[in-house]
């Protein structure tokens, strides 16, 4: 074999190795993006479960809590905002609004012994607690998949492939500002 043939084969071999590495990086980005999308779908599935439970809970306590009608209006408004949100970031913000109003409702309900003894309310509350736990788990999974994907998108040399094909970092799920403070409810029973 001549020296020129060996050089040509070496160049072709290096080109094939580089092409395979590029394809592997691209495929890794596609897998990571799909993992994040799937994780977000799981979060939305759990949100939907929660939203399906909320109207039943509201109807169960509405008659007892006539003076707390603003909470029900706020809850309906927050659910409407979620339904109208299109991006994951907008849905996160809307979901945080639902959580804020829902936590106010739960605090209010704690102050009514007749609700605590109502079997329907107890069952719905247990289901809602389960939904909240599932949401927390799915958010954690989503954030983990976003972390893994973002590391790929930001590290060299995959960041060059990501830039060429339009992959960009995804947004993590973060708690809404003030979430660390428990809601205060001032009941004025007349």
C-alpha positions, 0 to 999 in steps of 0.5 A: 500500500502506498503512502498516499493510500495510507494517508487517505485511509487515515483521513477517511477513518478520522472523518468516520470517527468524527461523524460517528461522534457528532451523530452520537452527540446529536442523538444524545441531545434528542434523547435528552430533549424527549426525556424532558418532554416526557417528564413534563407530560408526567407533571401535567398529568398529575396537575390534571389529576389535581384539577379534577379533584379540586371541583369536587372538593370545592363543591363539598365545602361550598355550602359550609364556607359561604363567607369564603366565596373569594377563595372559590373565585380565586381558585376558578381564576387560577385554574383558568390561567393554567388552562390558557397557558401554553409553554411549560414556563407559563404553566409552572407560573399558573400552577404556582397560582393554583397552589397558592389559592389551594393552600389558602383553602386548606388552611380555611378548611382546617378551621371548620370542625364540621368539614373535618368530620365530613367523610366526603371531604376527608376522602377528597383531602386524602386524594388531594394529598396523594395528588400533591405528593405525586406532583412533587415526585414528578417535578423532581423527576422533571428537574433531574431530566432538565439538569441532565439535558442542560449539562449536555447542552452547555458542555463542550463539544456537545454545546456546538452540536446543540447550537447548530440544531437549535437545542437550548437549555430547558427551564427548571421547576422552581418554587414561587417567590414566598412559597416558604411562608405559610398563608395567613387566613383571617376568618371573620365568621358572622 
